[in-house]
Amino acid sequence: TVDRALWHAGQTDEALLKGLVERHFQFTGSPRAKALLENWDASRRQFVKVFPTEYKRALVELGAKKANQEELAA
């Protein structure tokens, strides 16, 4: 099994998501968007990134390869 936290390791996706929610609130005044932004630390954990299983498998393999290379270099 894969640690879901690794799926969101980069901040780029989170920054993009937050920006989209901010723009949505700016243009619509959505109370839901406002609530999400006011408690972003908790709200951000409710989102799940959905992507193909092959991509997930490739990320896991790359992570394992990188960890192995770092271990050999130490």
Beta strands, then each sheet from edge to edge (+ up, - down):
end
